[in-house]
Structure formats: C-alpha cells, structure tokens
C-alpha cells in the first residue's frame, strides 16, 4: 500500500487565490515559552485557502452547508485524470477523451501541479466541462487549482455542479500522481454552518 499526500502546506506566504493579501493565513502565539509553560498557536484563515472542500452553500443561497455532506462522498474510490496537455482551461472536449464513470470522484491533474501559475492564469474547468461531468453523474470533482473556476462571471461551473450535489475539492497537489484509480481520503474539518473547510487530502494505492 502506498500513501500520497496531495495537500498544500499552510503558511503565511503560500500561494493564495489571485495573490490577495487578505487570503493569506495569519499565525500568532497565544502562549509561548517566554510567557508560559506551553506553546499554543492561533490561526486566522479563509476557508478557501489551500486544500479545501466546498459545499453548495458557497455559491447557492439555499445550498447545503458543509455538515450536510456525507463522508462517503469524500472517503471513496476516485480516478485521477491526466489533463496536463490542456491549455488555459478544461472543456468537454478534453474530458470526452477519458473514461469517466457514474458515481466516480474525479481528480483533474493539470499544468497547475507542475508550473508556478497558481496565483495567475491557472487552468480551470469551464462551463462545458462542468456540464459534461454533471451529465456523467459523478459524485465529486477535485482540481489542482486554487479554484475550479478562475474568474468566470456568475461562477457557472460551481453552480452547475452544486445544483446536482456534486462536491468540489480545490487546492490539490498532483505533480507526482499518475493517471489511474486510487482511494481518496478528503474529509474536511468538522465545522458547522459554514460553506467550506480545510482538508488534509491523501490518495492510497493498493488498498
């Protein structure tokens, strides 16, 4: 059995969406060895920083919040698709070349995992690609970008997926992962009444 960590490191100067200062996590010490006998750290973080899971409430006012997502959607068999030949975006035409099965959890491996473009013009999933995955009736989709969309007006890809209960996993690191089938563990932190949460995502081969 081989375990692959496909999560981003969380630190202040990490890549964040569009390089926005307000997206950077802040760390401070509540207690250190100068002021007490223990070390305790406080973190202030946007829920969409690094590797994280989005729930429908992120884009739909009446959408399900994080606690409504069943764990069997994010602890599941999955398929990594190598789309490193895609330029700018992933469309229906790119996905039609792949064997995508109903109820699968799809991870999209792109140039984002190999090139320093996360804060710029990263590869994203366009509307036609989201519609294709919806029609394939997948259970979830993950991508090696800080967002499944880059800067699309009205966020069509998110909304197409969320309206069908398809969860979205963002901020993956897939550079060393080959195309194929794996077991995915991507449970979010157990938070109530929020739209997203950080995830320590791992893939297991040979389980």
FENUR-V928732 format. One line per field, one symbol per residue. psi: psi as a letter, one per 30 degrees, with the letter a starting at -180 (. if undefined). burial: 1 if it has 9 or more other C-alpha atoms within 8 Angstrom, else 0. A space follows every 10 residues. Layout:
psi: ???
burial: ???
This chain:
psi: kkkkjglkkj leglklkggk effkkkklje kafffaflkk kkkjkkfgka klkklffefk eglkleffkk ffffjlklkk kjhffkkelk leeefffljk lkgljkkjka feffligegb ilklkleeee eeeeffhlfl kllhlfkfle hkkgheeeee eefggklkkl hljgegklka klkkjhklki kkhlflllkj klkkkg.
burial: 0000011100 0000011010 0011111010 1100000010 1000100111 1111111111 0011111010 0011111111 1110010011 1101100000 0001111111 1110000110 0111111011 1111011111 1111111111 0000111111 1110011111 1111000000 1111111100 0001111111 1111100
